[in-house]
Amino acid sequence: MSKSQIKTISLLSGIMLAILLYFVNPFAVSEPAARVLAVAGLMITWWVTEAIPMPVVALLPLVLFPLLKINTIKATAASYGNEVIFLFMGGFMLGLAIEKWNLHRRIALNIVRATGTSGNRIVLGFILATGVLSMWLSNTATTMMMFPIALSVIHVMKENKGEGNYGHFNLSLMLAIAWGSNFGGISTIIGTPPNVQFVGYFEKKYNTNIDFVDWMLLFTPLALLLMLALYFLSTRVLFPNRIKSSEAARKHIHGEISLLGKLNTPEKRVLLIFCTTALLWIFKDLINSSQSIFRLDDNMIAILGGISLFIFPAGRKRENEEKESAEALLDWTDTKDLAWGILLLFGGGIALADALEKAGLITQLGTWLGQYAGGGIMLVFMITLLSIFISEVMSNVAQVIVFSPVVCSLADSIGMNPLLLGIPMTLAASCASMLPMGTPPNAIVFASGHIRLKQMIKAGLVMNLVALVLITLFSWYLLPLLMKG
């Protein structure tokens, strides 16, 4: 079947489902609710099948809601300006500047140099490098940054072969940058799009702030455990490489660092803004409590960091330059590479969630599910299990958009803290490891040719089970100690 035929079938499937949900009304909801349900069915089908680009699907509420009298264009458009979208925009801008001035490469290479050059140590270095970067940048951007570095290391190792299984080494290295970025991203609210999506929904629904530092305190240890599990399983159990310390690889890493030279002025200034932004996120509450002149929040800090990049000049790119360049650290032309589609996707998801909630559909679904679900750790386990395996075949952002209202209403209906279900659902959505379509990092490394599908499924199933257990335990036993709401 050709791509054109698949696309046509996907488009028609969404339309047919929408017609079925409205005219047949299988759930016997009210007529206004049936209209919302029909639009939701259309959007979800097109998101899952990727009949058209996901950000384009996210624009449908702007047309269909006013047309079907679900909501006004003014109220619908307000969702696309939700404050949490600007949190992610600021993070994207910081990522652009770090990449523009090659700071990401310097950070990654120095981490690898610090870990050593044996096969296992190189894999560990890449896991840590991608994990640390992905805490602050999107997991997709982090994987794209690390991918060429990993390929160059694979090339050097291939040219200087010694004893050991280099096929296993190549495979482990690819998995290290894909899954390391996925796991590292769960450490912070801005680390992956699902985190941002859920936090935005929760804060709007419950008018309760999820603190940036609290999130880090709880989930950075979880991310580290997942990364250590990835290292142990990939290098010692599933794909042992048995490659001793390589002088060629060591020289390659040192050579790459030497070519970069000392930190130049633009790198120093980007690093200063990046660290200042991170420190403001961390100490925001202390600053707010120590004075009453102004109040900071995570969204403001992110945008402040982004704006600063357009204000500060880049300075001398090389030491021998006499005059400083008037060029700013970021120009507006640089934003052509900003993930605008993700921002639209957030807006469309918020608009859809609002409509579903106002129509009473989310409350009804939560009440219905509550009849068949008890509370306790087993419910957390089942929600995590469902989320991690659904995200293997469905976009994790779309998944969190759809399931955030459902799990929060379910928690409300059984008298449970909604964070105890919402957060494990969100974290699990970023941990899909079995299939290339599970997350963008999976797809990127699968395209390298160093991983066969059978190998990814085998290793991914093991990592999914590890993530399932760890996320459940962290959420049930530690979440109530650190999170508010």
C-alpha positions as a printed NumPy array, in Angstrom:
array([[  0.   ,   0.   ,   0.   ],
       [  1.42 ,   3.374,  -1.023],
       [  1.898,   6.315,   1.33 ],
       [ -0.804,   8.215,  -0.55 ],
       [ -3.32 ,   5.409,  -0.008],
       [ -2.431,   5.142,   3.689],
       [ -2.891,   8.899,   4.065],
       [ -6.283,   8.796,   2.342],
       [ -7.452,   5.928,   4.563],
       [ -6.239,   7.777,   7.672],
       [ -8.044,  10.974,   6.683],
       [-11.287,   9.138,   5.924],
       [-11.026,   7.109,   9.15 ],
       [-10.948,  10.29 ,  11.216],
       [-13.93 ,  11.772,   9.375],
       [-15.944,   8.557,   9.622],
       [-15.234,   8.252,  13.356],
       [-16.329,  11.862,  13.893],
       [-19.59 ,  11.22 ,  11.998],
       [-20.193,   8.031,  13.987],
       [-19.601,   9.747,  17.334],
       [-21.998,  12.58 ,  16.477],
       [-24.872,  10.899,  14.656],
       [-24.839,   7.45 ,  16.277],
       [-23.792,   8.872,  19.666],
       [-22.771,   5.467,  21.089],
       [-22.109,   6.888,  24.561],
       [-25.513,   8.591,  24.766],
       [-24.091,  11.986,  25.713],
       [-25.858,  15.31 ,  25.26 ],
       [-25.945,  16.922,  21.815],
       [-23.368,  19.647,  22.676],
       [-21.091,  17.002,  24.2  ],
       [-21.482,  14.839,  21.067],
       [-20.144,  17.726,  18.968],
       [-17.062,  18.023,  21.165],
       [-16.604,  14.254,  21.154],
       [-16.784,  14.19 ,  17.356],
       [-14.045,  16.818,  17.038],
       [-11.959,  14.953,  19.632],
       [-12.365,  11.701,  17.698],
       [-11.281,  13.405,  14.484],
       [ -8.224,  15.047,  16.073],
       [ -7.108,  11.976,  17.982],
       [ -7.421,   9.743,  14.911],
       [ -5.418,  12.142,  12.788],
       [ -2.826,  12.511,  15.555],
       [ -2.413,   8.753,  15.985],
       [ -2.279,   7.991,  12.258],
       [ -0.353,  11.196,  11.426],
       [ -2.688,  11.699,   8.475],
       [ -1.53 ,  15.305,   8.414],
       [  1.215,  16.934,  10.509],
       [  0.343,  17.01 ,  14.195],
       [  0.682,  20.81 ,  14.564],
       [ -1.786,  21.237,  11.695],
       [ -4.275,  18.946,  13.447],
       [ -3.822,  21.133,  16.527],
       [ -5.173,  24.105,  14.555],
       [ -8.548,  22.422,  13.919],
       [-10.219,  23.829,  17.075],
       [ -9.718,  27.346,  15.709],
       [-12.015,  26.427,  12.809],
       [-14.295,  23.709,  14.142],
       [-15.093,  25.079,  17.606],
       [-16.585,  28.381,  16.382],
       [-18.184,  26.635,  13.373],
       [-19.923,  24.028,  15.542],
       [-20.69 ,  26.561,  18.306],
       [-18.526,  24.688,  20.8  ],
       [-16.641,  27.851,  21.76 ],
       [-15.934,  31.327,  20.397],
       [-12.859,  31.995,  18.286],
       [-11.647,  34.438,  20.959],
       [-11.886,  31.895,  23.782],
       [-10.395,  29.126,  21.639],
       [ -7.46 ,  31.257,  20.513],
       [ -6.64 ,  32.099,  24.134],
       [ -5.531,  28.484,  24.644],
       [ -2.736,  28.997,  22.104],
       [ -1.358,  31.781,  24.304],
       [ -1.334,  29.737,  27.508],
       [  1.55 ,  30.758,  29.778],
       [  3.127,  27.294,  29.78 ],
       [  3.742,  27.595,  26.022],
       [  6.119,  30.464,  26.756],
       [  8.011,  28.351,  29.269],
       [  8.83 ,  25.925,  26.491],
       [  9.541,  28.734,  24.013],
       [ 12.191,  30.164,  26.343],
       [ 13.733,  26.717,  26.72 ],
       [ 13.808,  26.308,  22.945],
       [ 15.612,  29.64 ,  22.577],
       [ 18.266,  28.622,  25.089],
       [ 18.713,  25.376,  23.169],
       [ 19.111,  27.256,  19.887],
       [ 21.834,  29.476,  21.328],
       [ 23.713,  26.542,  22.866],
       [ 23.647,  24.766,  19.51 ],
       [ 24.443,  27.883,  17.46 ],
       [ 27.678,  28.552,  19.348],
       [ 28.654,  24.845,  19.549],
       [ 28.518,  24.773,  23.342],
       [ 26.646,  21.446,  23.315],
       [ 29.556,  19.752,  21.546],
       [ 32.074,  21.037,  24.077],
       [ 29.943,  19.871,  27.02 ],
       [ 29.388,  16.429,  25.528],
       [ 33.015,  15.807,  24.549],
       [ 34.303,  16.819,  27.973],
       [ 31.888,  14.472,  29.71 ],
       [ 33.058,  11.622,  27.469],
       [ 36.703,  12.508,  28.127],
       [ 36.039,  12.349,  31.865],
       [ 34.525,   8.866,  31.689],
       [ 37.382,   7.149,  29.84 ],
       [ 37.634,   5.33 ,  26.518],
       [ 36.889,   1.66 ,  27.074],
       [ 33.769,   0.445,  25.275],
       [ 31.654,   0.468,  28.429],
       [ 32.982,   3.808,  29.618],
       [ 32.268,   5.466,  26.268],
       [ 28.69 ,   4.202,  26.429],
       [ 28.402,   5.515,  29.993],
       [ 29.809,   8.861,  28.89 ],
       [ 27.222,   9.232,  26.163],
       [ 24.396,   8.219,  28.504],
       [ 25.46 ,  10.89 ,  31.003],
       [ 26.118,  13.535,  28.346],
       [ 22.745,  13.118,  26.678],
       [ 20.994,  12.826,  30.04 ],
       [ 22.47 ,  16.08 ,  31.369],
       [ 21.777,  17.996,  28.155],
       [ 18.253,  16.63 ,  27.897],
       [ 17.396,  18.021,  31.326],
       [ 17.41 ,  21.483,  29.747],
       [ 16.93 ,  20.88 ,  26.027],
       [ 14.301,  18.815,  24.25 ],
       [ 15.118,  15.113,  24.003],
       [ 14.869,  15.296,  20.206],
       [ 17.324,  18.208,  19.953],
       [ 19.712,  16.475,  22.349],
       [ 19.697,  13.277,  20.286],
       [ 20.302,  15.238,  17.085],
       [ 23.257,  16.994,  18.74 ],
       [ 24.833,  13.787,  20.043],
       [ 24.141,  11.665,  16.961],
       [ 27.039,  12.916,  14.755],
       [ 29.459,  12.727,  17.692],
       [ 28.439,   9.114,  18.326],
       [ 28.84 ,   8.245,  14.646],
       [ 32.328,   9.776,  14.589],
       [ 33.349,   7.708,  17.641],
       [ 31.944,   4.57 ,  15.972],
       [ 34.002,   5.401,  12.871],
       [ 37.224,   5.799,  14.886],
       [ 36.618,   2.561,  16.765],
       [ 35.992,   0.776,  13.465],
       [ 39.324,   1.977,  12.071],
       [ 41.234,   0.888,  15.169],
       [ 39.633,  -2.434,  15.906],
       [ 40.958,  -4.532,  18.752],
       [ 39.334,  -7.341,  20.654],
       [ 35.651,  -7.171,  21.425],
       [ 32.209,  -7.083,  19.838],
       [ 31.999,  -3.826,  17.902],
       [ 28.484,  -4.537,  16.644],
       [ 27.278,  -4.61 ,  20.243],
       [ 29.266,  -1.437,  20.986],
       [ 27.678,   0.432,  18.073],
       [ 24.226,  -0.731,  19.12 ],
       [ 24.736,   0.227,  22.769],
       [ 26.027,   3.664,  21.781],
       [ 22.971,   4.374,  19.641],
       [ 20.639,   3.25 ,  22.429],
       [ 22.644,   5.372,  24.877],
       [ 21.905,   8.639,  23.09 ],
       [ 18.259,   7.812,  22.345],
       [ 17.2  ,   6.443,  25.711],
       [ 19.628,   8.623,  27.67 ],
       [ 17.897,  11.701,  26.251],
       [ 14.445,  10.235,  26.96 ],
       [ 15.316,   9.393,  30.571],
       [ 17.278,  12.592,  31.21 ],
       [ 14.334,  14.636,  29.967],
       [ 12.056,  13.483,  32.772],
       [ 14.347,  15.228,  35.302],
       [ 12.885,  18.69 ,  34.695],
       [  9.55 ,  20.165,  33.722],
       [ 11.019,  21.496,  30.476],
       [ 12.978,  18.327,  29.632],
       [ 10.315,  16.724,  27.425],
       [  7.13 ,  18.046,  25.769],
       [  4.852,  15.641,  27.737],
       [  6.098,  17.139,  31.027],
       [  5.3  ,  20.658,  29.876],
       [  1.922,  19.581,  28.527],
       [  0.831,  17.912,  31.765],
       [  2.11 ,  20.691,  34.024],
       [  0.26 ,  23.264,  31.927],
       [ -2.976,  21.297,  32.119],
       [ -2.684,  20.583,  35.854],
       [ -1.827,  24.149,  36.859],
       [ -4.721,  25.541,  34.834],
       [ -7.251,  22.974,  36.068],
       [ -6.36 ,  23.044,  39.771],
       [ -4.821,  26.536,  40.   ],
       [ -1.897,  24.903,  41.818],
       [  1.753,  25.432,  40.991],
       [  4.061,  22.442,  40.415],
       [  7.409,  23.696,  41.636],
       [ 10.366,  23.356,  39.271],
       [ 12.776,  22.438,  42.086],
       [ 10.402,  19.882,  43.644],
       [ 10.128,  18.153,  40.286],
       [ 13.929,  18.039,  39.966],
       [ 14.449,  16.758,  43.513],
       [ 12.15 ,  13.82 ,  42.908],
       [ 12.791,  12.858,  39.313],
       [ 16.513,  13.523,  38.848],
       [ 17.293,  10.466,  41.038],
       [ 14.706,   8.5  ,  39.044],
       [ 16.341,   9.564,  35.777],
       [ 19.784,   8.595,  37.111],
       [ 18.518,   5.163,  38.145],
       [ 17.014,   4.635,  34.688],
       [ 20.265,   5.712,  33.032],
       [ 22.319,   3.395,  35.257],
       [ 19.91 ,   0.557,  34.465],
       [ 20.337,   1.343,  30.759],
       [ 24.123,   1.233,  31.134],
       [ 24.166,  -2.034,  33.089],
       [ 21.633,  -3.854,  30.906],
       [ 23.028,  -2.725,  27.548],
       [ 26.726,  -3.296,  28.315],
       [ 26.663,  -6.218,  30.763],
       [ 23.519,  -8.228,  30.026],
       [ 21.977,  -7.645,  26.595],
       [ 24.849,  -6.458,  24.392],
       [ 28.251,  -6.873,  26.126],
       [ 31.047,  -5.438,  23.953],
       [ 34.153,  -6.402,  26.003],
       [ 36.188,  -3.616,  24.373],
       [ 39.199,  -2.556,  26.414],
       [ 40.341,   1.038,  26.779],
       [ 41.107,   2.446,  23.313],
       [ 43.982,   4.83 ,  22.765],
       [ 42.587,   5.767,  19.34 ],
       [ 39.241,   6.759,  20.817],
       [ 40.982,   8.727,  23.572],
       [ 43.046,  10.623,  21.006],
       [ 39.942,  11.294,  18.926],
       [ 38.068,  12.812,  21.876],
       [ 41.069,  14.88 ,  22.936],
       [ 41.614,  15.944,  19.33 ],
       [ 38.035,  17.121,  18.991],
       [ 38.342,  19.105,  22.228],
       [ 41.641,  20.626,  21.055],
       [ 40.028,  21.711,  17.801],
       [ 37.377,  23.552,  19.779],
       [ 40.056,  25.508,  21.656],
       [ 39.256,  27.643,  24.676],
       [ 35.783,  28.912,  25.437],
       [ 35.256,  31.917,  23.199],
       [ 33.276,  34.995,  24.206],
       [ 29.931,  33.922,  22.668],
       [ 30.142,  30.524,  24.404],
       [ 30.918,  32.184,  27.748],
       [ 27.964,  34.551,  27.413],
       [ 25.521,  31.807,  26.401],
       [ 26.776,  29.699,  29.311],
       [ 26.298,  32.656,  31.683],
       [ 22.689,  33.213,  30.542],
       [ 21.978,  29.474,  30.657],
       [ 23.346,  29.128,  34.21 ],
       [ 21.584,  32.295,  35.377],
       [ 18.268,  31.015,  34.02 ],
       [ 18.758,  27.629,  35.682],
       [ 19.679,  29.284,  39.   ],
       [ 16.617,  31.54 ,  38.847],
       [ 14.44 ,  28.459,  38.314],
       [ 16.068,  26.755,  41.274],
       [ 16.015,  29.71 ,  43.697],
       [ 12.801,  31.338,  42.502],
       [ 10.852,  30.604,  45.685],
       [ 13.65 ,  31.923,  47.897],
       [ 13.787,  35.146,  45.873],
       [ 10.002,  35.569,  46.017],
       [  9.842,  35.007,  49.769],
       [ 12.709,  37.408,  50.505],
       [ 11.088,  40.492,  48.921],
       [  7.672,  41.825,  47.907],
       [  8.603,  44.071,  44.983],
       [  8.113,  41.416,  42.278],
       [  7.27 ,  37.735,  41.904],
       [  9.045,  35.368,  39.549],
       [  7.549,  32.261,  37.988],
       [  9.035,  29.617,  35.716],
       [  7.421,  31.027,  32.568],
       [  8.758,  34.544,  33.149],
       [ 12.253,  33.222,  33.853],
       [ 12.308,  31.165,  30.649],
       [ 11.217,  34.125,  28.524],
       [ 13.691,  36.42 ,  30.325],
       [ 16.473,  33.998,  29.436],
       [ 15.27 ,  33.874,  25.822],
       [ 15.03 ,  37.667,  25.508],
       [ 18.519,  38.087,  26.998],
       [ 19.969,  36.09 ,  24.112],
       [ 18.69 ,  38.707,  21.658],
       [ 20.046,  41.587,  23.773],
       [ 23.59 ,  40.516,  24.613],
       [ 26.153,  40.863,  21.804],
       [ 28.07 ,  37.751,  20.842],
       [ 31.452,  39.443,  21.228],
       [ 34.679,  38.211,  19.656],
       [ 34.377,  34.741,  18.2  ],
       [ 38.175,  34.406,  18.002],
       [ 40.88 ,  35.85 ,  20.239],
       [ 42.699,  37.575,  17.364],
       [ 39.693,  39.688,  16.43 ],
       [ 40.234,  43.336,  17.344],
       [ 36.621,  44.479,  17.523],
       [ 33.623,  42.845,  19.071],
       [ 30.906,  41.805,  16.66 ],
       [ 27.606,  43.672,  16.89 ],
       [ 25.809,  40.374,  16.275],
       [ 23.619,  39.256,  19.175],
       [ 23.837,  35.764,  20.647],
       [ 20.59 ,  35.034,  18.789],
       [ 19.11 ,  36.797,  15.764],
       [ 15.476,  36.473,  14.809],
       [ 16.497,  34.521,  11.718],
       [ 17.785,  31.81 ,  14.064],
       [ 14.237,  31.18 ,  15.254],
       [ 13.375,  29.576,  11.931],
       [ 14.703,  26.424,  13.603],
       [ 12.505,  26.867,  16.692],
       [  9.986,  24.051,  17.177],
       [  6.965,  26.238,  16.447],
       [  4.932,  23.144,  15.67 ],
       [  5.302,  21.866,  19.23 ],
       [  4.027,  25.195,  20.575],
       [  0.965,  24.984,  18.314],
       [  0.465,  21.401,  19.437],
       [  0.347,  22.507,  23.072],
       [ -2.206,  25.192,  22.209],
       [ -4.45 ,  22.763,  20.338],
       [ -4.19 ,  20.228,  23.154],
       [ -5.178,  22.796,  25.767],
       [ -8.126,  23.962,  23.632],
       [ -9.361,  20.376,  23.175],
       [ -8.953,  19.523,  26.863],
       [-10.892,  22.663,  27.845],
       [-13.741,  21.781,  25.489],
       [-13.922,  18.187,  26.717],
       [-14.009,  19.359,  30.306],
       [-16.639,  22.083,  29.754],
       [-18.857,  19.558,  27.956],
       [-18.68 ,  17.317,  31.044],
       [-17.152,  14.439,  29.097],
       [-14.002,  14.181,  31.191],
       [-15.927,  14.068,  34.441],
       [-18.231,  11.382,  33.049],
       [-15.312,   9.266,  31.877],
       [-13.497,   9.635,  35.19 ],
       [-16.633,   8.649,  37.1  ],
       [-17.222,   5.656,  34.82 ],
       [-13.637,   4.43 ,  35.195],
       [-13.805,   5.028,  38.934],
       [-16.54 ,   2.4  ,  39.213],
       [-14.092,  -0.271,  38.024],
       [-10.889,   0.959,  39.629],
       [ -9.776,   0.767,  43.203],
       [ -7.159,   3.094,  44.602],
       [ -3.687,   2.275,  45.775],
       [ -0.394,   1.389,  44.174],
       [ -1.947,  -1.113,  41.756],
       [ -3.922,   1.686,  40.086],
       [ -0.709,   3.718,  39.711],
       [  0.973,   0.616,  38.278],
       [ -1.855,   0.034,  35.768],
       [ -1.891,   3.683,  34.619],
       [  1.898,   3.59 ,  34.147],
       [  1.7  ,   0.267,  32.295],
       [ -1.014,   1.563,  29.978],
       [  0.848,   4.795,  29.283],
       [  4.258,   3.311,  28.537],
       [  2.944,   0.786,  26.022],
       [  0.419,   3.116,  24.354],
       [  3.233,   5.593,  23.751],
       [  5.028,   2.967,  21.648],
       [  2.495,   3.543,  18.862],
       [  1.099,   6.999,  19.66 ],
       [  2.851,  10.367,  19.89 ],
       [  3.666,  10.904,  23.553],
       [  2.578,  14.549,  23.372],
       [ -0.788,  13.642,  21.868],
       [ -1.112,  10.871,  24.432],
       [ -0.615,  13.227,  27.373],
       [ -3.008,  15.748,  25.801],
       [ -5.71 ,  13.073,  25.644],
       [ -5.07 ,  11.268,  28.943],
       [ -4.28 ,  14.162,  31.318],
       [ -7.968,  15.084,  31.784],
       [ -8.955,  11.413,  32.015],
       [ -6.521,  10.382,  34.768],
       [ -7.043,  13.596,  36.755],
       [-10.82 ,  13.139,  36.693],
       [-10.396,   9.474,  37.607],
       [ -8.282,  10.494,  40.606],
       [-10.868,  13.096,  41.625],
       [-13.702,  10.579,  41.391],
       [-12.025,   8.129,  43.805],
       [-10.626,  10.762,  46.16 ],
       [ -6.993,  10.399,  45.095],
       [ -4.406,  13.14 ,  44.559],
       [ -4.462,  13.678,  40.754],
       [ -0.677,  13.994,  40.711],
       [ -0.389,  10.37 ,  41.843],
       [ -1.901,   9.267,  38.527],
       [ -1.046,  12.187,  36.242],
       [  2.686,  12.299,  36.824],
       [  3.392,   8.552,  36.359],
       [  1.249,   8.656,  33.202],
       [  3.322,  11.612,  31.943],
       [  6.725,  10.151,  32.831],
       [  5.872,   6.784,  31.299],
       [  4.932,   8.497,  28.028],
       [  8.577,   9.595,  27.638],
       [ 10.051,   6.153,  28.344],
       [  8.812,   4.158,  25.333],
       [ 11.813,   2.123,  24.203],
       [ 10.606,  -0.76 ,  22.023],
       [  9.729,   0.788,  18.66 ],
       [ 11.246,   3.492,  16.433],
       [  7.976,   5.446,  16.411],
       [  7.821,   5.459,  20.227],
       [  9.765,   8.731,  20.539],
       [ 11.656,  10.923,  18.02 ],
       [ 15.053,   9.923,  19.551],
       [ 14.195,   6.258,  18.912],
       [ 13.487,   7.043,  15.262],
       [ 16.701,   9.074,  14.859],
       [ 19.038,   6.318,  16.061],
       [ 17.096,   3.548,  14.316],
       [ 17.799,   5.337,  11.034],
       [ 21.553,   4.892,  11.646],
       [ 21.406,   1.268,  10.528],
       [ 23.267,   0.075,  13.637],
       [ 20.071,  -1.25 ,  15.288],
       [ 17.789,  -3.987,  14.004],
       [ 14.112,  -3.851,  14.935],
       [ 14.343,  -7.182,  16.755],
       [ 17.175,  -5.825,  18.922],
       [ 15.291,  -2.623,  19.754],
       [ 12.154,  -4.573,  20.715],
       [ 14.168,  -6.985,  22.89 ],
       [ 16.106,  -4.312,  24.748],
       [ 13.154,  -1.918,  24.786],
       [ 10.841,  -4.413,  26.445],
       [ 13.345,  -4.885,  29.271],
       [ 13.766,  -1.112,  29.716],
       [  9.989,  -0.593,  29.621],
       [  9.586,  -3.063,  32.486],
       [ 12.369,  -1.403,  34.491],
       [ 10.807,   2.025,  33.911],
       [  7.375,   0.667,  34.839],
       [  8.576,  -0.554,  38.238],
       [ 10.727,   2.488,  39.07 ],
       [  8.123,   5.082,  38.031],
       [  5.419,   3.29 ,  40.044],
       [  7.559,   3.076,  43.185],
       [  8.831,   6.671,  42.967],
       [  5.358,   8.044,  42.33 ],
       [  3.632,   6.1  ,  45.099],
       [  6.209,   6.39 ,  47.887],
       [  8.074,   9.659,  47.216],
       [  5.697,  11.88 ,  45.246],
       [  3.525,  12.79 ,  48.283],
       [  6.651,  13.956,  50.169],
       [  7.777,  16.496,  47.604],
       [  4.93 ,  17.599,  45.352],
       [  2.194,  20.005,  46.325],
       [ -1.336,  19.977,  45.034]])
